[in-house]
């Protein structure tokens, strides 16, 4: 099915996802690991969404963004992990051409959207700490919705561009993708087309997405640090910084793991796969924990829910 002899991608009806190369006897262990962590991702993010929606005290811009972050984390993990788990135990390990296009589109959509939502969260903290009197105006419900909608729009546009150049290539050399999901880099490796345009588009998208979001985050925190250091009391400084530590932890976790993947030499495919597992599985699992363990409002809301359940029992 499109292994050779074709000059056009339309002759390829499916791809083979190699997955993580381990001994066959370890497949069940990896499947169980994926299953447990994915279950924790579902539990953590659905719980966070449920608490934010049901508790009136969390009806603020910060938690509106946090709820959307949980939706995004849950979504891009779900786009990849269930199919990867099926392929771990399957002999065929195939994904249809349409399925591969859809997976790459949704994965890119949610990853880019998350980058912009994290930037919006940094801006929210900047307004809350540096311009508290204007917070209600600058971060009204309407503006928050517009920021999230713009984040999804940026994700949608970048994803359309990414899949357009990726799947306009010819795949006459092979249909075996050396990864556990459809990603642009391993797909480019099996193409017999000139991938210069693909590289240019990918680099341009990376610059357009990463540079503005990083600038917003860094500049926001420069102003935040400057403002907080002017607070005379230690307790006041500590309280102001406490509202930012969770966000900084999530930003560091995401950008740290993604950077590790893309700065790892392309020939170290297995290391790149393991690093991909970190930001596809561990980042969505840890984000709710970071916000719930370091956030008094979330802890109080969770405590309230648990006490209600206890009373019902």
C-alpha positions, -999 to +999 in steps of 0.1 A: +000+000+000+021+028-012+055+013-001+071+020-034+064+029-069+041+058-062+048+093-071+019+108-051+008+107-016-027+098-027-015+062-033-006+059+004-037+047+022-021+041+056+011+044+076+028+021+101+037+036+134+069+019+148+063+030+183+089+028+211+114+001+203+116-023+233+117-060+238+083-077+231+080-088+267+080-052+278+050-042+256+025-051+283+044-030+309+045+000+286+008-004+279+001-005+316+022+025+323+004+045+295-029+033+309-023+044+345-008+078+336-036+085+310-061+076+337-045+101+360-046+127+332-083+121+328-090+122+365-068+153+373-080+175+344-117+165+345-116+171+383-100+205+377-126+215+351-154+203+373-142+222+403-137+254+383-172+252+367-191+244+399-174+266+425-185+303+423-153+314+441-133+303+411-152+324+386-122+346+379-101+352+348-072+331+362-094+300+367-111+306+334-077+302+317-068+273+339-100+255+329-092+260+293-056+248+299-070+216+314-093+211+284-063+215+260-040+192+281-068+165+281-074+170+244-039+167+229-031+137+252-063+120+240-055+126+204-023+105+207-023+081+237-054+059+231-041+051+195-006+045+208-019+021+234-038+001+208-007-001+186+014-013+215-006-045+217-014-048+180+006-066+153-004-043+125+004-009+142-012+010+113-029+043+111-050+054+081-038+083+060-068+104+071-062+094+107-026+105+105-036+139+090-062+143+117-039+134+145-011+158+134-037+186+128-053+182+163-019+177+181-005+209+165-037+228+171-037+221+209+000+225+214+000+259+197-032+269+215-016+260+249+014+282+242-008+312+236-031+304+266+000+303+288+010+337+275-025+350+282-022+336+318+011+355+322-006+387+310-034+381+335-009+379+364+008+410+351-024+430+352-035+416+386-002+425+403+010+456+384-023+472+376-048+459+401-072+489+399-076+482+361-079+444+365-117+443+362-116+464+330-085+448+313-095+412+322-133+413+318-151+381+308-154+393+272-117+400+269-108+366+284-131+348+259-115+368+231-079+359+243-088+322+244-106+323+210-076+341+195-053+313+209-075+287+192-075+307+160-037+309+160-035+271+167-060+264+138-041+286+113-007+271+122-021+235+121-036+241+086-002+254+073+017+225+090-005+197+075-007+214+041+030+213+036+035+180+054+010+160+034+016+176+001+048+156-001+052+123-020+057+091+000+071+068-025+101+056-004+083+042+026+051+043+048+069+034+081+069+063+106+095+059+132+074+073+161+044+063+182+023+091+167+022+112+135+047+140+139+060+162+111+097+153+115+095+115+112+070+120+084+094+141+065+120+113+068+099+089+047+092+114+019+110+114-014+101+150-020+123+181-015+116+190+021+132+225+020+098+242+019+086+221+049+116+230+069+112+267+061+075+266+071+081+247+103+109+271+113+087+301+105+058+287+125+081+280+154+094+316+154+058+330+150+044+309+178+073+306+203+089+341+201+057+362+208+045+339+236+080+338+253+083+375+250+049+381+266+057+357+294+092+371+301+082+407+299+052+401+321+073+385+348+100+412+346+073+438+354+058+414+381+092+409+398+099+447+397+065+455+412+066+427+439+101+438+450+087+472+458+062+458+483+076+467+517+064+436+537+079+401+533+044+386+537+030+409+510+058+399+486+053+362+494+016+364+488+021+382+454+046+357+442+024+327+454-001+336+427+026+332+400+046+301+411+021+276+397+020+292+363+058+294+362+060+258+371+036+248+342+055+270+317+088+256+327+075+220+325+061+225+290+088+245+274+115+224+291+103+191+278+094+204+243+128+221+240+145+188+250+127+170+223+135+194+195+171+200+206+179+163+207+198+152+176+174+137+150+194+105+149+186+098+186+151+087+177+144+067+208+155+095+231+132+118+213+103+094+217+109+091+255+110+129+257+078+131+237+062+108+263+072+134+289+053+163+275+024+143+260+017+123+292+036+137+322+029+174+315-009+170+314-007+147+344+014+171+365-003+204+356-035+198+377-012+187+406+009+218+403-021+241+405-040+221+432-010+216+455+002+252+454-031+270+452-052+277+483-084+285+464-083+252+445-074+232+476-104+248+495-127+240+466-115+204+465-119+201+502-155+215+499-163+188+473-149+160+494-168+172+525-200+172+505-194+136+493-186+126+529-219+141+541-238+122+514-222+089+525 
